[in-house]
Amino acid sequence: MSVQVTAMSGEASEFEHAGWLFRCCEGPLGNSEQYEALGATLGVRAPLPEMVFPANSLEITHLSSGLTFSFTAKGALEAWHRAQKRRCE
């Protein structure tokens, strides 16, 4: 069963399958203030990718154990930044 709800940062949807709960949040393209704040938070000197969606996330929860995997725009950009740093070393 899929459920659509309105979240403060955008649209969220969730569904269950085989004992797992999937929750996806989608928000708008980040504005220039969000873009700059995210760069400052990450300590990024090089430019971020041109399009950043700071409210986007995916959370996957195993219902019986409570184990949760969480993927966020900030986390993805942190991983991207670490990879860029390794490339330049």
WOBEL-V393777 format. One record per residue. RES is the residue in one small letter. OMEGA is omega in whole degrees, 0 to 359 (999 if undefined). D_CENTER is the distance of its C-alpha to the mean C-alpha in Angstrom with 1 decimal. Layout:
# WOBEL-V393777
RES|OMEGA|D_CENTER, RES|OMEGA|D_CENTER
This chain:
# WOBEL-V393777
m|180|23.0, s|181|20.1, v|175|19.5, q|176|18.1, v|177|17.6, t|178|16.9, a|180|14.4, m|185|14.9, s|182|11.8, g|182|12.5, e|176|13.2, a|174|12.4, s|179|14.2, e|175|15.2, f|178|17.9, e|176|19.8, h|174|21.3, a|177|23.6, g|179|22.7, w|175|18.9, l|179|16.7, f|179|13.7, r|182|11.5, c|176|9.2, c|179|8.3, e|178|8.8, g|182|9.9, p|173|12.2, l|181|12.3, g|177|12.2, n|185|15.7, s|178|17.7, e|179|17.5, q|180|13.8, y|181|13.9, e|179|16.7, a|179|15.4, l|176|12.2, g|179|14.8, a|179|17.1, t|181|14.9, l|183|14.1, g|183|17.8, v|176|17.3, r|177|20.7, a|180|20.1, p|173|18.4, l|172|14.7, p|185|14.1, e|183|15.8, m|180|13.1, v|179|9.8, f|189|7.8, p|182|6.5, a|183|6.4, n|177|4.4, s|174|3.5, l|178|6.4, e|181|9.1, i|184|12.4, t|172|15.4, h|192|18.9, l|184|21.0, s|182|24.2, s|183|22.9, g|178|19.9, l|183|18.0, t|172|14.2, f|183|11.5, s|179|8.0, f|181|5.0, t|177|2.0, a|179|2.9, k|179|5.7, g|178|6.4, a|180|6.6, l|175|8.7, e|178|10.6, a|178|11.6, w|181|12.6, h|178|14.6, r|180|16.3, a|178|17.2, q|179|18.6, k|179|20.6, r|180|22.1, r|184|23.1, c|182|25.0, e|999|26.8
